[in-house]
Amino acid sequence: MDVSDEMYLLIDRDLLRTLMRRTGTGSRITVRELAEAVDVHPSLISALLTGKQKTTAAAIGKAIAARLGVDPLVLWCPVGRSTPAPVGEDVQA
C-alpha cells in the first residue's frame, strides 16, 4: 500500500464534535472553519460528523487532528490488515 493510499477510520464522531467545541487552544471551530483549515470541502467534515463517511485519507485525518490540537490516534485508527475498512451498516462510529 502506497503511503498516499493510507486511510484512517474515525473512532468516534461524537469525540470529533466535542473536540470541535473546544480545540487544543480552548476555542471553538465550526465545520466551515475546520474544512478551510485542512483544505477540504465542508461536506466532508459534515459527513464525518453524521456518520455518512467513516474513513478519510490519512493526510486529511492528520490535518484535522493537528488543527484540533490532538494526536491523530485520539480520533483515528489506521485502516489496514488489522483494521479493515467498514462495509455496509455494520460499523458504528
Secondary structure, 3 states (H helix, E strand, C coil): CCHHHCEEEECCHHHHHHHHHCCCCCCCCCHHHHHHHHCCCHHHHHHHHHCCCCEEEHHHHHHHHHHHCCCHHHHEEEECCCCCCCCCCCCCC
